[in-house]
């Protein structure tokens, strides 16, 4: 957004299809922590929900906005949603996501910027 009366909002989404899937909460927390560290995000609060029979949603309230991770273990898929009001470029986000997963474990990855 270029108008001075509107906030800076960067919104990125990633859809990662893995060859195999560790459905543990610890695995998803480790992946998320890698992204948080790489992008130097400040976590204010974290919550999670474990679905039955499987699946995880992690939500992080950031000082810069939020980061949410959803998993579909039966489809070996992870969805990442990052919204920040401080500048983090799409290339930084791509690098953080790629570094969070082992390259040999990724079947496909799609990363987009959501424009307003």
C-alpha positions in Angstrom: 0.0 0.0 0.0 1.4 3.4 -0.9 -1.1 5.8 0.7 0.4 7.2 3.9 -2.9 6.9 5.7 -2.9 3.1 5.3 -0.7 0.7 7.2 2.1 -1.4 5.7 0.8 -4.9 5.3 2.8 -7.8 3.8 0.8 -11.0 3.4 2.5 -14.2 2.2 1.2 -17.7 1.9 3.0 -21.0 1.3 1.6 -24.4 0.4 4.1 -27.2 0.8 3.6 -30.7 -0.3 6.0 -33.1 1.4 7.2 -36.5 0.3 6.7 -37.8 3.8 5.2 -36.2 6.9 6.1 -36.1 10.6 2.7 -35.2 12.0 4.1 -34.4 15.5 3.5 -31.0 17.1 7.3 -30.9 17.8 8.1 -31.1 14.1 5.7 -28.3 13.1 7.0 -26.2 16.0 10.6 -26.7 14.9 9.7 -25.7 11.3 7.8 -22.6 12.5 10.7 -21.6 14.8 13.1 -21.8 11.9 10.9 -19.3 10.0 10.5 -17.1 13.0 14.3 -17.0 13.6 15.2 -16.5 10.0 12.8 -13.5 9.7 13.6 -12.2 13.1 9.9 -12.1 14.2 8.9 -11.3 17.7 6.4 -13.8 19.2 3.9 -12.3 21.7 1.7 -15.3 22.1 1.4 -18.9 20.7 -1.5 -21.3 20.7 -2.0 -24.6 19.0 -4.8 -27.1 18.3 -4.4 -30.8 17.6 -7.1 -32.2 15.4 -8.5 -35.8 15.8 -7.4 -38.1 14.3 -4.5 -35.9 13.0 -3.5 -32.4 12.0 -2.2 -29.4 13.7 -2.9 -25.6 13.6 -0.3 -23.3 15.3 -1.1 -19.6 15.6 1.5 -17.1 16.6 0.6 -13.5 17.5 3.6 -11.4 16.6 4.5 -7.9 17.5 4.4 -7.4 13.7 1.0 -9.2 13.2 0.6 -13.0 12.9 1.9 -16.3 11.6 -0.4 -19.4 11.2 0.5 -22.9 10.2 -2.0 -25.6 9.3 -1.2 -29.2 8.5 -3.0 -32.0 6.6 -0.9 -35.1 7.4 -3.1 -37.4 5.3 -2.2 -35.2 2.3 1.4 -34.5 3.5 0.6 -30.8 3.2 1.5 -27.7 5.2 0.0 -24.3 4.7 1.8 -21.2 6.1 0.2 -17.8 6.4 2.3 -14.8 7.4 1.0 -11.2 7.8 3.4 -8.5 8.9 3.2 -4.8 9.3 7.0 -4.5 9.1 8.9 -5.1 5.9 9.7 -8.7 5.2 10.1 -9.3 1.4 8.7 -12.2 -0.5 12.3 -13.5 -1.2 13.1 -13.5 2.5 9.9 -15.4 3.2 10.7 -17.9 0.4 14.1 -18.5 1.8 12.8 -18.9 5.3 10.3 -21.5 4.2 12.8 -23.4 2.1 15.3 -23.5 4.9 12.7 -24.7 7.4 12.2 -28.0 5.4 14.7 -30.5 4.2 15.1 -30.0 0.4 14.9 -33.7 -0.2 11.6 -33.9 1.7 9.8 -31.3 -0.4 7.7 -32.6 -3.3 6.4 -29.2 -4.3 6.2 -25.7 -2.9 4.1 -22.7 -3.9 4.6 -19.3 -2.4 2.6 -16.2 -3.1 2.2 -12.6 -2.0 -1.4 -11.5 -1.3 -1.9 -8.1 -2.8 -4.5 -5.6 -1.7 
